[in-house]
Amino acid sequence: MDDFLARITIDPNICHGKPTIRGLRYPVENMLELLASGMTMEELLEDYPDLEKEDFLACLNYASKLLHVKSIHRIAS
């Protein structure tokens, strides 16, 4: 699974330094939002032919790794 994480890149010159897929201008955040909205990987692969199934799996893996924190605190609103 860590091989998937190699597909996620952070470059301050691309998408304001947000994590993207393979240095392309596809922010991980956007791909996760599309998956969360109910789009299937097959639909995404049709819409983004320069991406691969492994790219979307890498996004999910990246999000999963971000949630491995010791504690989560509510931010005062």
Secondary structure by P-SEA (a helix, b strand, c coil): caaaaaabbbbccccccccccccccccaaaaaaaaaacccaaaaaaacccccaaaaaaaaaaaaaaacccccccccc
